[in-house]
Structure formats: C-alpha cells, structure tokens
Amino acid sequence: MHSILVIGCGSIGERHLRCFQKTGRSEVSVCDANPKLLADVGARYGAKTCSTLKEALEERKFDGLIICTPAQTHLAIAREGARHGAALLIEKPLSVSLDEVDETRAVIAHGGRFTAVAYVFHCFPWVAAAREFLHGGTLGKPLHASVVAGQHFPTFRPAYREIYYTRHETGGGAIQDALTHLVNAMEWMVGPMTRVFCDAAHQRLEGVTVEDTVNISGRHGDVLASYAMTQFQAANEAIFEIHCEQGSLKIESHAQRWGSMMLGETDWTWHTAPPLERDDLFIAQANAFLDGMEGKPTPLCTFDEAVQTLRFNRAALQSAATGLPITIP
C-alpha cells in the first residue's frame, strides 16, 4: 500500500481522496487549514487528518502528495514535497505565474520521484484512443483544430463564488479553470500552442467579475486552431475536431465517443466507450499516478507539458487584457 497525503479538502481534494481510496492500492491521509472542513471530510471517509502540511510531513513519511490547494501555492508545496522524497500529483493549473517554475523543476529533478499534473483528459479513454489513432498517421498531417465547449458552472460548482474561482491570482476565471483543460488536451494531441489571440469577458455568472466566456484564435505550430467556451450555457458539452490532409477526427467528450471520417466518406465512424461515471475517470487517474510511482508507463500530463499549458494561460490572459495576439515561446 502506498501512503498518500491529499493536501486541500475542497471539492477536487475530496474527489481525489475518495478516488485514491477506491484504487485499493493506497492509504490516504488528508490535510487542510480549515478545521471544520478537515473534520467533516476526515470523518466522512475515515481518513487520518492533519491540520498543517508541516505537521503531516514531520509525523510520517509519505510516498505521494496530491496537491489540491489554490494554484498560487502549488509550486512551493511541490518543492517541499520533493524534498520530503514524495512523488507528486499537482492539480491544474500548475501555477498562476512562471516565476517559480525553473526552481521547482530543479528540486523535482534532484528528488528523482515521479511527478505529474492532474489534467484528467489524459485519462479519458475516448481522448486517449483518438490521440493514438491520430498519431498512427492514417489521417495525415493535422492542419486545423477546433474546440467548442461549456457547461452551466453553477450546477457543477455551486460554491464558485466562495472559492479560488473568483480571482485570477488564485487560478480563477474560465481561462485558468476550464479552458486550460481543453488546451492541454489539444496540445497532447497536436503539439504546443505557439500563438494566441484571445477575446474574453464576464457575460453571465452572478457574484464574480472574472471571465466566464472565451473565444480564441490560435496556432499550434502549423496547425490553425479556434476555441469557444462559456461557463453559463445549458448544455454540458465538449467537442474537439481535428482536420487533417486525408480526413477528420472528432471527439464528443460528453458522449464518451470519438470518430473519424476519411475524405470521400459521408458519415462518421464512431467508437463509443463503455459508460463511465465521473469518479471512474479520477480513479483511472489515481491508478495511473500509482503506476508512475512504481515505474510503469502512464499517460499522465508531465511537469513540462503543464508548464507549456501554463504559458498558454498567461498568454491568453495577456491577450485578453491588451487586445493583442501573443506569441508563446
């Protein structure tokens, strides 16, 4: 059994706690500065609790840390965990700034333990299968990509007005909260975003001022791309399309399926995954992290892939603020 510490007991921290327990491969403890929340979550799942990270790391040796705190704290905690000798699963986004990236990368490399970032689309079977087909070369070179996505955020995160989401400085807003998942998934499929022109606005969500609507025109190298998303729409949907030299690829994530269409064909050939609940995807992510700790192959987002998506986050916010296209190094 692997000893795992979940740091932060908010919505995503509680989900990680529950899903790591369900792997049957880990003993999970939790840590949070909010005593009531910590007591409630600890009692609900029968998990050992610690009120501070310092106390937790001094009390015992952990094999892995799951970092679920506000985004501006991720890298400092990652360095502390790496020095402790733990493997790291860091929630997205990796950070809200590039300032501590090089220092953190060096500390992680010195520690030598497995590190991944929790962009969970890497564990969606329909995304992984579509990526494998795309990289097989049947469709030829990708030339254009698009994503249209959104959901009714208050339905899925009723407490959005009271959490990190309210401020860019803590990882909030649609770009850093939801769009970052979509861009990271597309970068995993077609390569890094290299140019972004972003228009974003607060259109509808009550009680916040950060953007809830985003339109992006960009490039992943030679691949032209567009993204459109809202966080107030009725439908919970995410549709990816990648158009290539010899045909097209489509992922309908909400329908848990992917399809292809070759030039000359008139219908999509669909491949539908067996029905999965949301927790199933996070259990798969937890198992993939434990596999990585054991030296086994894993599809999880690497630290450097997450740094690239962080560069996108920063560029998109800069573009939205200035009205100018931004080139991403």
Secondary structure, DSSP 8 states (H G I E B T S, - for coil): -EEEEEE--SHHHHHHHHHHHHTTSEEEEEE-S-HHHHHHHHHHHT-EEESSHHHHHHH---SEEEE-S-GGGHHHHHHHHHHHT-EEEE-SSS-S-STTHHHHHHHHHHHT--EEE--GGGG-HHHHHHHHHHHTTTT-SEEEEEEEEEEEHHHH-TTGGGSGGG-GGGT-SHIIIIIHHHHHHHHHHH----EEEEEEE--S-TT--S--EEEEEEEETTEEEEEEEESEEEEEEEEEEEEESSEEEEEEGGGTEEEEEETT--S-EEEE-----HHHHHHHHHHHHHHHHTT-----B-HHHHHHHHHHHHHHHHHHHHTS-EE--
